[in-house]
Amino acid sequence: MPGTGPGIQRRGAFAMVEFRTMKRFRTLAAGWILLVTAAFSGTGCDELSTPDPEVDRAAIEQVLRAYLPELAEAYRTGKVDGLRSLAVEKEIVHVYQMIDQLNEQGQVYEPELQQLTLETFKVWNYSNAYATTVETWDVRSFALGSHVQLSAVEGQKNRVRYQLKRKDTGWVILYRELMETLD
């Protein structure tokens, strides 16, 4: 008889679904709902949670404290590989261009971070942040290819602004900008 088969019974003008077929459907639907919920909770829906300012402050300061020695090493050696896990490609290219400009002028910088103070930070939309730091550096300039020192500045204080992006469980640097040199 048309319209009949496993799980369907014909009663009058209406096809009725057997109880066990409905039970199987509900089980499958519940399974899909759990699967979709689990997928969203593990990949990005955490962005709906409220960020903890103290946790974000500590994480941002941690990435800056890791980034700045690697930045100094990049200037000293000309190799930017140490920045790869801490900054996006655009920032790494910017650093490389700055190093290249110094090399074209026949110079190599050897900066050394003396002190870092996180002045301000602001997180918005959970995944973006700005931070302002005061950084104290000792900077020596050498002639390219030699150890002839061209200049030295000790205790140079700079106010620097960073733009960061949340990535996985931490932060990466999108951009670093020297705002001013302080007295």
C-alpha positions as CSV (number, residue, x, y, z in Angstrom):
1,M,0.0,0.0,0.0
2,P,1.5,3.4,-0.9
3,G,2.5,5.6,2.0
4,T,3.2,2.6,4.2
5,G,6.5,1.1,5.2
6,P,8.6,0.7,8.3
7,G,7.5,3.2,10.9
8,I,4.4,4.5,9.0
9,Q,0.9,3.2,9.5
10,R,-2.0,4.2,7.4
11,R,-5.1,5.1,9.4
12,G,-7.8,6.8,7.5
13,A,-6.7,9.7,5.4
14,F,-3.6,10.4,7.6
15,A,-0.3,8.7,7.8
16,M,0.8,8.2,11.4
17,V,4.3,7.8,12.4
18,E,4.9,4.9,14.9
19,F,6.1,5.7,18.4
20,R,9.5,4.1,17.9
21,T,10.2,6.2,14.8
22,M,9.4,9.4,16.7
23,K,11.6,8.3,19.6
24,R,14.5,7.7,17.2
25,F,13.9,11.2,15.6
26,R,13.9,12.9,19.1
27,T,17.2,11.0,19.9
28,L,18.8,12.1,16.7
29,A,17.6,15.7,17.1
30,A,18.9,15.9,20.7
31,G,22.2,14.5,19.5
32,W,22.5,17.2,16.8
33,I,21.7,19.9,19.3
34,L,24.4,18.6,21.7
35,L,26.9,18.4,18.9
36,V,26.2,21.9,17.7
37,T,26.3,23.3,21.2
38,A,29.6,21.5,21.9
39,A,31.1,22.8,18.6
40,F,30.2,26.4,19.3
41,S,31.3,26.3,22.9
42,G,34.8,25.1,21.9
43,T,35.4,27.4,18.9
44,G,34.8,31.1,19.5
45,C,31.5,31.3,21.4
46,D,33.7,31.9,24.4
47,E,33.9,35.4,22.9
48,L,30.5,36.0,24.4
49,S,31.9,35.6,27.8
50,T,32.9,38.6,29.9
51,P,36.6,39.2,29.9
52,D,38.4,39.5,33.2
53,P,40.4,42.8,33.3
54,E,43.0,41.5,35.6
55,V,43.6,38.3,33.6
56,D,43.7,40.4,30.4
57,R,46.2,42.8,32.0
58,A,48.5,40.0,33.0
59,A,48.3,38.3,29.6
60,I,48.9,41.6,27.7
61,E,51.9,42.4,30.0
62,Q,53.2,38.9,29.5
63,V,53.2,39.1,25.7
64,L,54.9,42.5,25.9
65,R,57.6,41.2,28.2
66,A,58.2,38.3,25.8
67,Y,58.0,40.5,22.7
68,L,60.4,43.3,23.6
69,P,63.5,41.1,24.2
70,E,62.8,39.4,20.9
71,L,62.4,42.8,19.2
72,A,65.8,43.8,20.6
73,E,67.3,40.6,19.3
74,A,65.8,41.2,15.8
75,Y,67.4,44.7,15.7
76,R,70.8,43.2,16.9
77,T,70.9,40.3,14.5
78,G,68.5,41.3,11.6
79,K,66.6,38.1,12.1
80,V,62.8,38.4,12.9
81,D,62.0,34.7,13.5
82,G,61.7,35.2,17.3
83,L,58.7,37.5,16.7
84,R,56.6,35.0,14.8
85,S,54.6,33.6,17.7
86,L,54.2,37.1,19.3
87,A,53.2,39.3,16.4
88,V,51.2,39.2,13.2
89,E,53.0,39.2,9.9
90,K,52.3,42.9,9.1
91,E,54.1,44.0,12.3
92,I,57.0,41.6,11.6
93,V,57.4,43.1,8.1
94,H,57.3,46.6,9.6
95,V,60.2,45.7,12.1
96,Y,62.1,44.1,9.2
97,Q,61.7,47.4,7.2
98,M,63.0,49.4,10.1
99,I,66.1,47.2,10.4
100,D,66.6,47.4,6.7
101,Q,66.6,51.2,6.8
102,L,69.2,51.2,9.5
103,N,71.3,48.8,7.5
104,E,71.1,51.0,4.4
105,Q,72.4,53.9,6.6
106,G,75.3,51.6,7.6
107,Q,74.1,51.0,11.2
108,V,73.1,48.2,13.5
109,Y,71.2,48.9,16.7
110,E,71.7,46.9,19.8
111,P,68.9,47.9,22.2
112,E,68.5,46.5,25.6
113,L,65.3,46.8,27.6
114,Q,65.9,48.1,31.1
115,Q,62.3,48.6,32.3
116,L,58.7,48.2,31.2
117,T,55.7,49.7,32.8
118,L,52.2,49.0,31.4
119,E,50.5,52.4,31.8
120,T,47.1,51.7,30.3
121,F,45.2,49.0,28.5
122,K,41.7,48.7,27.1
123,V,40.0,45.6,25.8
124,W,37.0,46.0,23.5
125,N,34.8,43.4,21.7
126,Y,36.6,40.8,23.7
127,S,39.3,40.2,21.1
128,N,40.9,43.6,20.5
129,A,43.0,45.7,22.9
130,Y,45.2,48.8,23.1
131,A,48.0,49.2,25.5
132,T,50.3,52.1,26.4
133,T,53.7,51.4,28.0
134,V,56.6,53.4,29.2
135,E,59.8,51.6,28.2
136,T,63.3,52.4,29.3
137,W,66.0,51.3,26.8
138,D,69.8,51.5,26.5
139,V,70.5,51.8,22.8
140,R,73.9,51.4,21.1
141,S,74.5,52.1,17.4
142,F,77.3,50.3,15.6
143,A,78.8,50.6,12.1
144,L,77.4,47.8,10.0
145,G,79.8,44.9,9.8
146,S,82.0,46.1,12.7
147,H,82.0,46.8,16.4
148,V,82.8,50.4,16.0
149,Q,80.3,52.2,18.2
150,L,78.7,55.2,16.6
151,S,76.5,56.3,19.5
152,A,75.0,55.2,22.8
153,V,72.0,56.4,24.7
154,E,71.3,55.0,28.2
155,G,68.0,55.2,30.0
156,Q,66.0,56.5,27.1
157,K,62.3,56.5,28.1
158,N,59.7,56.1,25.4
159,R,55.9,56.1,25.6
160,V,54.7,53.3,23.2
161,R,51.3,52.3,22.0
162,Y,50.4,48.8,21.0
163,Q,47.4,47.3,19.3
164,L,46.8,43.7,20.1
165,K,44.4,40.9,19.0
166,R,43.3,37.9,21.1
167,K,44.5,34.7,19.6
168,D,43.7,31.3,21.1
169,T,44.3,31.8,24.8
170,G,46.7,34.7,24.6
171,W,47.4,37.9,22.7
172,V,49.5,38.9,19.6
173,I,50.8,42.3,18.6
174,L,49.2,43.9,15.6
175,Y,51.1,47.1,15.7
176,R,53.7,49.0,17.8
177,E,54.0,52.7,17.6
178,L,56.5,55.1,19.4
179,M,54.3,57.9,20.6
180,E,57.0,60.1,22.3
181,T,60.4,60.2,23.9
182,L,60.1,61.3,27.5
183,D,62.6,63.4,29.6
